[in-house]
């Protein structure tokens, strides 16, 4: 697996099965390459992905085994991670809200300008039409 800047995060040779997890250090698209040598006789290969992110990505059973942590402590860690994820999401949503409000202000300003231009154009056409009619050119 390699990052958008070309940093390698995992390399496995002659691997039949296993799991792999990583935390993205860079934003962007990560690439993964699988290579299968020719087998005689031909064999069938299966690759399964189980993508998880955030709190769901942590293996809480291993955390409990490693530290002999009590059940309540594990639940508290889960809740803390959940709250942290919600907190980060709230900051993201605030940024998006500010961007949308700015876009709304710009759109309203442009719509007012367009309406004003169309009104002036209509008044000019009306005035020219009445002028030419009074001069008997139309």
N, CA, C and O atoms as CSV, one atom per row, in Angstrom:
chain,resi,resn,atom,element,x,y,z
A,1,UNK,N,N,0.857,-1.161,0.000
A,1,UNK,CA,C,0.000,0.000,0.000
A,1,UNK,C,C,0.901,1.221,0.000
A,1,UNK,O,O,1.868,1.295,0.759
A,2,UNK,N,N,0.577,2.169,-0.852
A,2,UNK,CA,C,1.387,3.381,-0.907
A,2,UNK,C,C,0.492,4.605,-0.857
A,2,UNK,O,O,-0.662,4.576,-1.285
A,3,UNK,N,N,1.057,5.687,-0.321
A,3,UNK,CA,C,0.324,6.931,-0.125
A,3,UNK,C,C,0.384,7.789,-1.386
A,3,UNK,O,O,1.101,7.458,-2.330
A,4,UNK,N,N,-0.376,8.903,-1.404
A,4,UNK,CA,C,-0.337,9.790,-2.567
A,4,UNK,C,C,1.056,10.371,-2.832
A,4,UNK,O,O,1.373,10.724,-3.968
A,5,UNK,N,N,1.878,10.471,-1.800
A,5,UNK,CA,C,3.226,11.014,-1.961
A,5,UNK,C,C,4.262,9.923,-2.210
A,5,UNK,O,O,5.456,10.210,-2.292
A,6,UNK,N,N,3.811,8.665,-2.331
A,6,UNK,CA,C,4.718,7.566,-2.664
A,6,UNK,C,C,5.307,6.835,-1.473
A,6,UNK,O,O,6.175,5.982,-1.656
A,7,UNK,N,N,4.868,7.136,-0.261
A,7,UNK,CA,C,5.371,6.429,0.922
A,7,UNK,C,C,4.705,5.054,1.014
A,7,UNK,O,O,3.490,4.932,0.857
A,8,UNK,N,N,5.513,4.025,1.271
A,8,UNK,CA,C,4.973,2.664,1.396
A,8,UNK,C,C,4.587,2.398,2.839
A,8,UNK,O,O,5.338,2.711,3.763
A,9,UNK,N,N,3.396,1.812,3.027
A,9,UNK,CA,C,2.909,1.504,4.365
A,9,UNK,C,C,2.885,0.013,4.661
A,9,UNK,O,O,2.930,-0.386,5.825
A,10,UNK,N,N,2.815,-0.804,3.638
A,10,UNK,CA,C,2.769,-2.248,3.882
A,10,UNK,C,C,3.300,-2.972,2.656
A,10,UNK,O,O,2.960,-2.638,1.521
A,11,UNK,N,N,4.134,-3.963,2.904
A,11,UNK,CA,C,4.649,-4.793,1.822
A,11,UNK,C,C,4.656,-6.227,2.335
A,11,UNK,O,O,5.240,-6.525,3.377
A,12,UNK,N,N,4.005,-7.099,1.596
A,12,UNK,CA,C,3.955,-8.502,2.015
A,12,UNK,C,C,4.299,-9.416,0.855
A,12,UNK,O,O,3.653,-9.353,-0.191
A,13,UNK,N,N,5.306,-10.264,1.019
A,13,UNK,CA,C,5.678,-11.242,-0.010
A,13,UNK,C,C,5.305,-12.630,0.468
A,13,UNK,O,O,5.442,-12.952,1.648
A,14,UNK,N,N,4.833,-13.448,-0.455
A,14,UNK,CA,C,4.497,-14.843,-0.177
A,14,UNK,C,C,3.509,-14.946,0.990
A,14,UNK,O,O,3.689,-15.762,1.894
A,15,UNK,N,N,2.470,-14.115,0.961
A,15,UNK,CA,C,1.475,-14.098,2.032
A,15,UNK,C,C,0.223,-14.822,1.554
A,15,UNK,O,O,-0.324,-14.495,0.501
A,16,UNK,N,N,-0.233,-15.813,2.333
A,16,UNK,CA,C,-1.438,-16.560,1.972
A,16,UNK,C,C,-2.697,-15.916,2.547
A,16,UNK,O,O,-3.750,-15.941,1.911
A,17,UNK,N,N,-2.595,-15.341,3.741
A,17,UNK,CA,C,-3.739,-14.689,4.373
A,17,UNK,C,C,-3.221,-13.764,5.458
A,17,UNK,O,O,-2.049,-13.825,5.831
A,18,UNK,N,N,-4.101,-12.905,5.965
A,18,UNK,CA,C,-3.695,-12.012,7.036
A,18,UNK,C,C,-4.558,-10.773,7.081
A,18,UNK,O,O,-5.464,-10.589,6.268
A,19,UNK,N,N,-4.259,-9.937,8.041
A,19,UNK,CA,C,-4.979,-8.669,8.184
A,19,UNK,C,C,-3.958,-7.543,8.198
A,19,UNK,O,O,-2.783,-7.745,8.506
A,20,UNK,N,N,-4.424,-6.385,7.867
A,20,UNK,CA,C,-3.548,-5.221,7.808
A,20,UNK,C,C,-4.357,-3.996,8.170
A,20,UNK,O,O,-5.488,-3.839,7.710
A,21,UNK,N,N,-3.793,-3.127,8.988
A,21,UNK,CA,C,-4.455,-1.881,9.369
A,21,UNK,C,C,-3.428,-0.757,9.349
A,21,UNK,O,O,-2.249,-0.979,9.624
A,22,UNK,N,N,-3.879,0.443,9.026
A,22,UNK,CA,C,-2.977,1.588,9.068
A,22,UNK,C,C,-3.781,2.847,9.318
A,22,UNK,O,O,-4.992,2.886,9.103
A,23,UNK,N,N,-3.083,3.877,9.777
A,23,UNK,CA,C,-3.679,5.194,9.966
A,23,UNK,C,C,-3.108,6.106,8.897
A,23,UNK,O,O,-1.890,6.245,8.776
A,24,UNK,N,N,-3.977,6.722,8.128
A,24,UNK,CA,C,-3.538,7.571,7.027
A,24,UNK,C,C,-2.843,8.809,7.574
A,24,UNK,O,O,-3.414,9.560,8.364
A,25,UNK,N,N,-1.609,9.008,7.144
A,25,UNK,CA,C,-0.843,10.165,7.586
A,25,UNK,C,C,-0.976,11.314,6.598
A,25,UNK,O,O,-0.687,12.463,6.932
A,26,UNK,N,N,-1.413,11.006,5.386
A,26,UNK,CA,C,-1.549,12.019,4.334
A,26,UNK,C,C,-2.947,11.927,3.754
A,26,UNK,O,O,-3.531,10.845,3.687
A,27,UNK,N,N,-3.476,13.058,3.339
A,27,UNK,CA,C,-4.785,13.010,2.690
A,27,UNK,C,C,-4.609,12.671,1.219
A,27,UNK,O,O,-3.581,12.983,0.619
A,28,UNK,N,N,-5.612,12.036,0.645
A,28,UNK,CA,C,-5.550,11.689,-0.763
A,28,UNK,C,C,-5.882,10.232,-1.003
A,28,UNK,O,O,-6.347,9.534,-0.102
A,29,UNK,N,N,-5.642,9.777,-2.214
A,29,UNK,CA,C,-5.953,8.414,-2.611
A,29,UNK,C,C,-4.755,7.500,-2.377
A,29,UNK,O,O,-3.637,7.807,-2.792
A,30,UNK,N,N,-4.997,6.383,-1.714
A,30,UNK,CA,C,-3.968,5.383,-1.477
A,30,UNK,C,C,-4.133,4.274,-2.516
A,30,UNK,O,O,-5.251,3.980,-2.942
A,31,UNK,N,N,-3.037,3.669,-2.918
A,31,UNK,CA,C,-3.100,2.602,-3.912
A,31,UNK,C,C,-2.608,1.292,-3.297
A,31,UNK,O,O,-1.718,1.267,-2.447
A,32,UNK,N,N,-3.218,0.223,-3.758
A,32,UNK,CA,C,-2.846,-1.113,-3.312
A,32,UNK,C,C,-2.659,-1.979,-4.542
A,32,UNK,O,O,-3.450,-1.895,-5.482
A,33,UNK,N,N,-1.631,-2.806,-4.553
A,33,UNK,CA,C,-1.338,-3.664,-5.693
A,33,UNK,C,C,-1.238,-5.102,-5.212
A,33,UNK,O,O,-0.567,-5.400,-4.225
A,34,UNK,N,N,-1.923,-5.990,-5.932
A,34,UNK,CA,C,-1.842,-7.422,-5.652
A,34,UNK,C,C,-1.229,-8.102,-6.862
A,34,UNK,O,O,-1.579,-7.805,-8.005
A,35,UNK,N,N,-0.318,-9.011,-6.597
A,35,UNK,CA,C,0.364,-9.705,-7.690
A,35,UNK,C,C,0.296,-11.197,-7.405
A,35,UNK,O,O,0.629,-11.648,-6.309
A,36,UNK,N,N,-0.137,-11.952,-8.400
A,36,UNK,CA,C,-0.203,-13.409,-8.245
A,36,UNK,C,C,0.665,-14.051,-9.311
A,36,UNK,O,O,0.468,-13.826,-10.505
A,37,UNK,N,N,1.627,-14.852,-8.875
A,37,UNK,CA,C,2.472,-15.579,-9.822
A,37,UNK,C,C,1.662,-16.646,-10.542
A,37,UNK,O,O,0.606,-17.064,-10.068
A,38,UNK,N,N,2.161,-17.080,-11.681
A,38,UNK,CA,C,1.478,-18.147,-12.416
A,38,UNK,C,C,1.614,-19.449,-11.634
A,38,UNK,O,O,2.697,-19.813,-11.177
A,39,UNK,N,N,0.492,-20.134,-11.496
A,39,UNK,CA,C,0.472,-21.399,-10.777
A,39,UNK,C,C,0.133,-22.527,-11.751
A,39,UNK,O,O,-0.716,-22.377,-12.630
A,40,UNK,N,N,0.799,-23.632,-11.578
A,40,UNK,CA,C,0.479,-24.817,-12.371
A,40,UNK,C,C,0.192,-25.942,-11.414
A,40,UNK,O,O,1.091,-26.322,-10.664
A,41,UNK,N,N,-0.961,-26.485,-11.388
A,41,UNK,CA,C,-2.151,-26.118,-12.156
A,41,UNK,C,C,-2.721,-24.778,-11.645
A,41,UNK,O,O,-2.398,-24.348,-10.538
A,42,UNK,N,N,-3.566,-24.126,-12.455
A,42,UNK,CA,C,-4.140,-22.839,-12.053
A,42,UNK,C,C,-4.930,-22.953,-10.746
A,42,UNK,O,O,-5.610,-23.950,-10.501
A,43,UNK,N,N,-4.827,-21.928,-9.925
A,43,UNK,CA,C,-5.551,-21.893,-8.655
A,43,UNK,C,C,-6.500,-20.706,-8.651
A,43,UNK,O,O,-6.307,-19.733,-9.380
A,44,UNK,N,N,-7.511,-20.803,-7.831
A,44,UNK,CA,C,-8.489,-19.728,-7.690
A,44,UNK,C,C,-8.090,-18.860,-6.497
A,44,UNK,O,O,-7.822,-19.377,-5.413
A,45,UNK,N,N,-8.049,-17.528,-6.699
A,45,UNK,CA,C,-7.654,-16.612,-5.627
A,45,UNK,C,C,-8.859,-15.780,-5.207
A,45,UNK,O,O,-9.681,-15.401,-6.041
A,46,UNK,N,N,-8.958,-15.504,-3.937
A,46,UNK,CA,C,-10.017,-14.666,-3.397
A,46,UNK,C,C,-9.382,-13.593,-2.533
A,46,UNK,O,O,-8.548,-13.876,-1.673
A,47,UNK,N,N,-9.788,-12.360,-2.775
A,47,UNK,CA,C,-9.312,-11.233,-1.963
A,47,UNK,C,C,-10.543,-10.576,-1.374
A,47,UNK,O,O,-11.429,-10.141,-2.109
A,48,UNK,N,N,-10.606,-10.500,-0.050
A,48,UNK,CA,C,-11.743,-9.894,0.630
A,48,UNK,C,C,-11.277,-8.652,1.367
A,48,UNK,O,O,-10.219,-8.643,1.997
A,49,UNK,N,N,-12.085,-7.602,1.276
A,49,UNK,CA,C,-11.791,-6.355,1.966
A,49,UNK,C,C,-12.886,-6.081,2.985
A,49,UNK,O,O,-14.070,-6.278,2.711
A,50,UNK,N,N,-12.485,-5.631,4.144
A,50,UNK,CA,C,-13.430,-5.184,5.156
A,50,UNK,C,C,-12.936,-3.810,5.600
A,50,UNK,O,O,-12.142,-3.697,6.534
A,51,UNK,N,N,-13.411,-2.777,4.925
A,51,UNK,CA,C,-12.948,-1.414,5.202
A,51,UNK,C,C,-13.647,-0.888,6.441
A,51,UNK,O,O,-14.873,-0.938,6.539
A,52,UNK,N,N,-12.875,-0.390,7.377
A,52,UNK,CA,C,-13.416,0.221,8.585
A,52,UNK,C,C,-12.661,1.522,8.823
A,52,UNK,O,O,-11.493,1.663,8.462
A,53,UNK,N,N,-13.360,2.463,9.440
A,53,UNK,CA,C,-12.692,3.720,9.777
A,53,UNK,C,C,-13.197,4.204,11.122
A,53,UNK,O,O,-14.259,3.796,11.593
A,54,UNK,N,N,-12.416,5.081,11.727
A,54,UNK,CA,C,-12.807,5.662,13.003
A,54,UNK,C,C,-12.830,4.649,14.135
A,54,UNK,O,O,-11.924,3.824,14.261
A,55,UNK,N,N,-13.876,4.716,14.962
A,55,UNK,CA,C,-13.996,3.863,16.136
A,55,UNK,C,C,-14.150,2.402,15.729
A,55,UNK,O,O,-13.640,1.513,16.412
A,56,UNK,N,N,-14.840,2.149,14.636
A,56,UNK,CA,C,-15.086,0.768,14.194
A,56,UNK,C,C,-13.797,0.063,13.779
A,56,UNK,O,O,-13.752,-1.167,13.759
A,57,UNK,N,N,-12.747,0.819,13.447
A,57,UNK,CA,C,-11.508,0.220,12.953
A,57,UNK,C,C,-10.667,-0.405,14.069
A,57,UNK,O,O,-9.811,-1.246,13.793
A,58,UNK,N,N,-10.893,-0.015,15.301
A,58,UNK,CA,C,-10.092,-0.566,16.394
A,58,UNK,C,C,-10.594,-1.949,16.776
A,58,UNK,O,O,-11.799,-2.197,16.822
A,59,UNK,N,N,-9.659,-2.840,17.048
A,59,UNK,CA,C,-10.006,-4.192,17.490
A,59,UNK,C,C,-10.036,-4.182,19.014
A,59,UNK,O,O,-9.003,-4.350,19.663
A,60,UNK,N,N,-11.213,-3.986,19.577
A,60,UNK,CA,C,-11.350,-3.816,21.024
A,60,UNK,C,C,-11.084,-5.120,21.781
A,60,UNK,O,O,-10.707,-5.077,22.952
A,61,UNK,N,N,-11.269,-6.257,21.151
A,61,UNK,CA,C,-10.992,-7.518,21.850
A,61,UNK,C,C,-9.500,-7.653,22.124
A,61,UNK,O,O,-9.108,-8.165,23.173
A,62,UNK,N,N,-8.657,-7.196,21.184
A,62,UNK,CA,C,-7.210,-7.255,21.403
A,62,UNK,C,C,-6.779,-6.287,22.493
A,62,UNK,O,O,-5.856,-6.577,23.254
A,63,UNK,N,N,-7.448,-5.133,22.574
A,63,UNK,CA,C,-7.117,-4.164,23.620
A,63,UNK,C,C,-7.377,-4.787,24.986
A,63,UNK,O,O,-6.581,-4.627,25.911
A,64,UNK,N,N,-8.484,-5.489,25.105
A,64,UNK,CA,C,-8.819,-6.118,26.385
A,64,UNK,C,C,-7.831,-7.221,26.731
A,64,UNK,O,O,-7.465,-7.362,27.898
A,65,UNK,N,N,-7.392,-8.001,25.764
A,65,UNK,CA,C,-6.456,-9.093,26.022
A,65,UNK,C,C,-5.089,-8.563,26.410
A,65,UNK,O,O,-4.455,-9.091,27.324
A,66,UNK,N,N,-4.632,-7.539,25.738
A,66,UNK,CA,C,-3.277,-7.045,25.975
A,66,UNK,C,C,-3.130,-6.467,27.369
A,66,UNK,O,O,-2.176,-6.792,28.077
A,67,UNK,N,N,-4.047,-5.627,27.766
A,67,UNK,CA,C,-3.862,-4.927,29.037
A,67,UNK,C,C,-4.669,-5.478,30.173
A,67,UNK,O,O,-4.650,-4.903,31.261
A,68,UNK,N,N,-5.394,-6.587,29.975
A,68,UNK,CA,C,-6.260,-7.110,31.035
A,68,UNK,C,C,-7.154,-5.997,31.580
A,68,UNK,O,O,-7.298,-5.810,32.788
A,69,UNK,N,N,-7.737,-5.280,30.647
A,69,UNK,CA,C,-8.564,-4.129,31.007
A,69,UNK,C,C,-9.963,-4.613,31.347
A,69,UNK,O,O,-10.487,-5.520,30.699
A,70,UNK,N,N,-10.548,-4.031,32.329
A,70,UNK,CA,C,-11.900,-4.419,32.724
A,70,UNK,C,C,-12.917,-3.933,31.695
A,70,UNK,O,O,-12.636,-3.030,30.907
A,71,UNK,N,N,-14.071,-4.528,31.712
A,71,UNK,CA,C,-15.110,-4.248,30.723
A,71,UNK,C,C,-15.529,-2.777,30.728
A,71,UNK,O,O,-15.717,-2.183,29.666
A,72,UNK,N,N,-15.671,-2.206,31.878
A,72,UNK,CA,C,-16.097,-0.807,31.953
A,72,UNK,C,C,-15.049,0.124,31.347
A,72,UNK,O,O,-15.397,1.107,30.692
A,73,UNK,N,N,-13.792,-0.175,31.559
A,73,UNK,CA,C,-12.737,0.654,30.991
A,73,UNK,C,C,-12.758,0.588,29.471
A,73,UNK,O,O,-12.541,1.598,28.802
A,74,UNK,N,N,-13.015,-0.589,28.924
A,74,UNK,CA,C,-13.098,-0.736,27.472
A,74,UNK,C,C,-14.259,0.090,26.935
A,74,UNK,O,O,-14.130,0.786,25.928
A,75,UNK,N,N,-15.403,0.001,27.626
A,75,UNK,CA,C,-16.581,0.762,27.187
A,75,UNK,C,C,-16.308,2.266,27.248
A,75,UNK,O,O,-16.737,3.017,26.371
A,76,UNK,N,N,-15.596,2.696,28.283
A,76,UNK,CA,C,-15.253,4.115,28.394
A,76,UNK,C,C,-14.330,4.544,27.257
A,76,UNK,O,O,-14.483,5.641,26.719
A,77,UNK,N,N,-13.386,3.702,26.890
A,77,UNK,CA,C,-12.496,4.028,25.771
A,77,UNK,C,C,-13.279,4.104,24.466
A,77,UNK,O,O,-13.028,4.977,23.634
A,78,UNK,N,N,-14.234,3.181,24.291
A,78,UNK,CA,C,-15.080,3.231,23.095
A,78,UNK,C,C,-15.873,4.535,23.050
A,78,UNK,O,O,-15.946,5.200,22.017
A,79,UNK,N,N,-16.464,4.883,24.190
A,79,UNK,CA,C,-17.249,6.115,24.250
A,79,UNK,C,C,-16.382,7.353,24.004
A,79,UNK,O,O,-16.803,8.294,23.331
A,80,UNK,N,N,-15.169,7.341,24.558
A,80,UNK,CA,C,-14.272,8.464,24.342
A,80,UNK,C,C,-13.931,8.610,22.859
A,80,UNK,O,O,-13.949,9.717,22.321
A,81,UNK,N,N,-13.622,7.496,22.202
A,81,UNK,CA,C,-13.333,7.548,20.770
A,81,UNK,C,C,-14.544,8.008,19.978
A,81,UNK,O,O,-14.402,8.762,19.016
A,82,UNK,N,N,-15.729,7.567,20.367
A,82,UNK,CA,C,-16.950,7.991,19.689
A,82,UNK,C,C,-17.156,9.490,19.856
A,82,UNK,O,O,-17.479,10.191,18.897
A,83,UNK,N,N,-16.968,9.976,21.077
A,83,UNK,CA,C,-17.124,11.412,21.332
A,83,UNK,C,C,-16.087,12.211,20.549
A,83,UNK,O,O,-16.397,13.275,20.014
A,84,UNK,N,N,-14.876,11.711,20.481
A,84,UNK,CA,C,-13.833,12.405,19.711
A,84,UNK,C,C,-14.198,12.470,18.234
A,84,UNK,O,O,-14.001,13.497,17.585
A,85,UNK,N,N,-14.728,11.371,17.704
A,85,UNK,CA,C,-15.137,11.357,16.296
A,85,UNK,C,C,-16.281,12.338,16.055
A,85,UNK,O,O,-16.297,13.039,15.043
A,86,UNK,N,N,-17.233,12.389,16.979
A,86,UNK,CA,C,-18.355,13.333,16.855
A,86,UNK,C,C,-17.840,14.764,16.928
A,86,UNK,O,O,-18.302,15.632,16.187
A,87,UNK,N,N,-16.891,15.012,17.813
A,87,UNK,CA,C,-16.320,16.351,17.962
A,87,UNK,C,C,-15.645,16.803,16.669
A,87,UNK,O,O,-15.845,17.932,16.220
A,88,UNK,N,N,-14.847,15.923,16.076
A,88,UNK,CA,C,-14.191,16.251,14.808
A,88,UNK,C,C,-15.213,16.484,13.710
A,88,UNK,O,O,-15.047,17.386,12.888
A,89,UNK,N,N,-16.261,15.685,13.688
A,89,UNK,CA,C,-17.313,15.837,12.678
A,89,UNK,C,C,-18.038,17.171,12.850
A,89,UNK,O,O,-18.418,17.803,11.864
A,90,UNK,N,N,-18.231,17.600,14.093
A,90,UNK,CA,C,-18.884,18.893,14.329
A,90,UNK,C,C,-18.037,20.034,13.783
A,90,UNK,O,O,-18.575,20.966,13.186
A,91,UNK,N,N,-16.722,19.978,13.976
A,91,UNK,CA,C,-15.859,21.023,13.426
A,91,UNK,C,C,-15.917,21.023,11.906
A,91,UNK,O,O,-15.955,22.083,11.281
A,92,UNK,N,N,-15.924,19.840,11.316
A,92,UNK,CA,C,-16.037,19.739,9.857
A,92,UNK,C,C,-17.359,20.345,9.383
A,92,UNK,O,O,-17.389,21.095,8.407
A,93,UNK,N,N,-18.452,20.015,10.077
A,93,UNK,CA,C,-19.756,20.543,9.681
A,93,UNK,C,C,-19.834,22.053,9.860
A,93,UNK,O,O,-20.490,22.733,9.071
A,94,UNK,N,N,-19.179,22.584,10.877
A,94,UNK,CA,C,-19.143,24.051,11.050
A,94,UNK,C,C,-18.434,24.718,9.876
A,94,UNK,O,O,-18.892,25.736,9.358
A,95,UNK,N,N,-17.308,24.131,9.461
A,95,UNK,CA,C,-16.591,24.680,8.307
A,95,UNK,C,C,-17.464,24.658,7.065
A,95,UNK,O,O,-17.540,25.643,6.331
A,96,UNK,N,N,-18.125,23.522,6.833
A,96,UNK,CA,C,-18.997,23.394,5.657
A,96,UNK,C,C,-20.151,24.392,5.727
A,96,UNK,O,O,-20.541,24.963,4.709
A,97,UNK,N,N,-20.702,24.604,6.934
A,97,UNK,CA,C,-21.799,25.558,7.101
A,97,UNK,C,C,-21.350,26.966,6.758
A,97,UNK,O,O,-22.071,27.709,6.090
A,98,UNK,N,N,-20.157,27.336,7.214
A,98,UNK,CA,C,-19.633,28.667,6.903
A,98,UNK,C,C,-19.423,28.834,5.398
A,98,UNK,O,O,-19.727,29.885,4.834
A,99,UNK,N,N,-18.900,27.789,4.755
A,99,UNK,CA,C,-18.713,27.840,3.303
A,99,UNK,C,C,-20.049,27.991,2.582
A,99,UNK,O,O,-20.163,28.757,1.626
A,100,UNK,N,N,-21.052,27.261,3.043
A,100,UNK,CA,C,-22.368,27.328,2.405
A,100,UNK,C,C,-23.022,28.692,2.623
A,100,UNK,O,O,-23.687,29.204,1.723
A,101,UNK,N,N,-22.843,29.284,3.802
A,101,UNK,CA,C,-23.395,30.616,4.053
A,101,UNK,C,C,-22.736,31.651,3.147
A,101,UNK,O,O,-23.409,32.536,2.620
A,102,UNK,N,N,-21.429,31.541,2.968
A,102,UNK,CA,C,-20.720,32.462,2.081
A,102,UNK,C,C,-21.204,32.304,0.644
A,102,UNK,O,O,-21.418,33.296,-0.053
A,103,UNK,N,N,-21.374,31.078,0.206
A,103,UNK,CA,C,-21.883,30.815,-1.138
A,103,UNK,C,C,-23.294,31.376,-1.299
A,103,UNK,O,O,-23.629,31.924,-2.349
A,104,UNK,N,N,-24.114,31.241,-0.270
A,104,UNK,CA,C,-25.475,31.765,-0.305
A,104,UNK,C,C,-25.468,33.289,-0.436
A,104,UNK,O,O,-26.246,33.847,-1.209
A,105,UNK,N,N,-24.597,33.961,0.312
A,105,UNK,CA,C,-24.495,35.424,0.215
A,105,UNK,C,C,-24.073,35.846,-1.185
A,105,UNK,O,O,-24.634,36.782,-1.754
A,106,UNK,N,N,-23.077,35.150,-1.740
A,106,UNK,CA,C,-22.612,35.487,-3.088
A,106,UNK,C,C,-23.712,35.273,-4.121
A,106,UNK,O,O,-23.891,36.094,-5.020
A,107,UNK,N,N,-24.445,34.175,-3.994
A,107,UNK,CA,C,-25.521,33.875,-4.937
A,107,UNK,C,C,-26.623,34.926,-4.847
A,107,UNK,O,O,-27.132,35.377,-5.872
A,108,UNK,N,N,-26.995,35.319,-3.629
A,108,UNK,CA,C,-28.028,36.343,-3.460
A,108,UNK,C,C,-27.599,37.659,-4.095
A,108,UNK,O,O,-28.402,38.333,-4.740
A,109,UNK,N,N,-26.345,38.021,-3.914
A,109,UNK,CA,C,-25.832,39.263,-4.496
A,109,UNK,C,C,-25.892,39.214,-6.014
A,109,UNK,O,O,-26.299,40.183,-6.654
A,110,UNK,N,N,-25.488,38.089,-6.591
A,110,UNK,CA,C,-25.491,37.955,-8.051
A,110,UNK,C,C,-26.918,37.934,-8.594
A,110,UNK,O,O,-27.180,38.500,-9.656
A,111,UNK,N,N,-27.835,37.294,-7.886
A,111,UNK,CA,C,-29.235,37.262,-8.332
A,111,UNK,C,C,-29.842,38.661,-8.295
A,111,UNK,O,O,-30.603,39.025,-9.191
A,112,UNK,N,N,-29.515,39.446,-7.273
A,112,UNK,CA,C,-30.022,40.825,-7.198
A,112,UNK,C,C,-29.490,41.637,-8.374
A,112,UNK,O,O,-30.238,42.393,-8.995
A,113,UNK,N,N,-28.207,41.487,-8.682
A,113,UNK,CA,C,-27.615,42.210,-9.809
A,113,UNK,C,C,-28.279,41.807,-11.121
A,113,UNK,O,O,-28.569,42.665,-11.954
A,114,UNK,N,N,-28.520,40.525,-11.311
A,114,UNK,CA,C,-29.161,40.032,-12.526
A,114,UNK,C,C,-30.576,40.581,-12.642
A,114,UNK,O,O,-30.981,41.017,-13.720
A,115,UNK,N,N,-31.326,40.567,-11.562
A,115,UNK,CA,C,-32.690,41.091,-11.566
A,115,UNK,C,C,-32.693,42.580,-11.874
A,115,UNK,O,O,-33.552,43.058,-12.614
A,116,UNK,N,N,-31.753,43.308,-11.321
A,116,UNK,CA,C,-31.660,44.748,-11.580
A,116,UNK,C,C,-31.341,45.007,-13.052
A,116,UNK,O,O,-31.938,45.889,-13.668
A,117,UNK,N,N,-30.401,44.243,-13.618
A,117,UNK,CA,C,-30.046,44.412,-15.035
A,117,UNK,C,C,-31.224,44.093,-15.943
A,117,UNK,O,O,-31.482,44.818,-16.905
A,118,UNK,N,N,-31.942,43.013,-15.644
A,118,UNK,CA,C,-33.103,42.650,-16.449
A,118,UNK,C,C,-34.207,43.707,-16.344
A,118,UNK,O,O,-34.880,43.993,-17.334
A,119,UNK,N,N,-34.396,44.282,-15.171
A,119,UNK,CA,C,-35.396,45.341,-14.995
A,119,UNK,C,C,-35.029,46.572,-15.815
A,119,UNK,O,O,-35.888,47.142,-16.487
A,120,UNK,N,N,-33.784,46.983,-15.772
A,120,UNK,CA,C,-33.331,48.149,-16.534
A,120,UNK,C,C,-33.477,47.886,-18.031
A,120,UNK,O,O,-33.905,48.767,-18.775
A,121,UNK,N,N,-33.127,46.690,-18.472
A,121,UNK,CA,C,-33.261,46.344,-19.885
A,121,UNK,C,C,-34.725,46.397,-20.305
A,121,UNK,O,O,-35.034,46.904,-21.383
A,122,UNK,N,N,-35.632,45.885,-19.478
A,122,UNK,CA,C,-37.070,45.944,-19.777
A,122,UNK,C,C,-37.565,47.370,-19.875
A,122,UNK,O,O,-38.320,47.708,-20.786
A,123,UNK,N,N,-37.141,48.214,-18.935
A,123,UNK,CA,C,-37.545,49.627,-18.978
A,123,UNK,C,C,-37.013,50.322,-20.228
A,123,UNK,O,O,-37.714,51.143,-20.819
A,124,UNK,N,N,-35.789,50.009,-20.637
A,124,UNK,CA,C,-35.224,50.615,-21.844
A,124,UNK,C,C,-36.009,50.193,-23.080
A,124,UNK,O,O,-36.293,51.024,-23.944
A,125,UNK,N,N,-36.364,48.904,-23.177
A,125,UNK,CA,C,-37.150,48.436,-24.322
A,125,UNK,C,C,-38.511,49.118,-24.341
A,125,UNK,O,O,-38.971,49.559,-25.395
A,126,UNK,N,N,-39.149,49.206,-23.194
A,126,UNK,CA,C,-40.461,49.879,-23.117
A,126,UNK,C,C,-40.352,51.346,-23.544
A,126,UNK,O,O,-41.192,51.846,-24.292
A,127,UNK,N,N,-39.307,52.031,-23.058
A,127,UNK,CA,C,-39.120,53.444,-23.394
A,127,UNK,C,C,-38.862,53.609,-24.898
A,127,UNK,O,O,-39.456,54.481,-25.532
A,128,UNK,N,N,-37.983,52.780,-25.472
A,128,UNK,CA,C,-37.693,52.886,-26.909
A,128,UNK,C,C,-38.922,52.584,-27.748
A,128,UNK,O,O,-39.166,53.250,-28.754
A,129,UNK,N,N,-39.693,51.595,-27.347
A,129,UNK,CA,C,-40.904,51.253,-28.086
A,129,UNK,C,C,-41.881,52.422,-28.061
A,129,UNK,O,O,-42.424,52.791,-29.102
A,130,UNK,N,N,-42.116,53.018,-26.877
A,130,UNK,CA,C,-43.054,54.150,-26.789
A,130,UNK,C,C,-42.510,55.369,-27.550
A,130,UNK,O,O,-43.285,56.129,-28.132
A,131,UNK,N,N,-41.186,55.557,-27.548
A,131,UNK,CA,C,-40.588,56.671,-28.272
A,131,UNK,C,C,-40.806,56.517,-29.784
A,131,UNK,O,O,-41.222,57.459,-30.459
A,132,UNK,N,N,-40.516,55.303,-30.306
A,132,UNK,CA,C,-40.678,55.075,-31.744
A,132,UNK,C,C,-42.149,55.117,-32.163
A,132,UNK,O,O,-42.471,55.539,-33.273
A,133,UNK,N,N,-43.037,54.679,-31.273
A,133,UNK,CA,C,-44.466,54.764,-31.582
A,133,UNK,C,C,-44.921,56.211,-31.637
A,133,UNK,O,O,-45.735,56.573,-32.487
A,134,UNK,N,N,-44.398,57.055,-30.725
A,134,UNK,CA,C,-44.802,58.473,-30.743
A,134,UNK,C,C,-44.258,59.191,-31.956
A,134,UNK,O,O,-44.868,60.160,-32.408
A,135,UNK,N,N,-43.133,58.755,-32.505
A,135,UNK,CA,C,-42.564,59.355,-33.714
A,135,UNK,C,C,-43.135,58.694,-34.970
A,135,UNK,O,O,-42.790,59.066,-36.092
A,136,UNK,N,N,-44.003,57.722,-34.767
A,136,UNK,CA,C,-44.678,56.995,-35.846
A,136,UNK,C,C,-43.672,56.228,-36.719
A,136,UNK,O,O,-43.837,56.123,-37.935
A,137,UNK,N,N,-42.618,55.692,-36.064
A,137,UNK,CA,C,-41.642,54.876,-36.781
A,137,UNK,C,C,-41.994,53.393,-36.662
A,137,UNK,O,O,-41.474,52.568,-37.414
A,138,UNK,N,N,-42.856,53.061,-35.739
A,138,UNK,CA,C,-43.286,51.660,-35.582
A,138,UNK,C,C,-44.752,51.504,-35.887
A,138,UNK,O,O,-45.284,50.397,-35.806
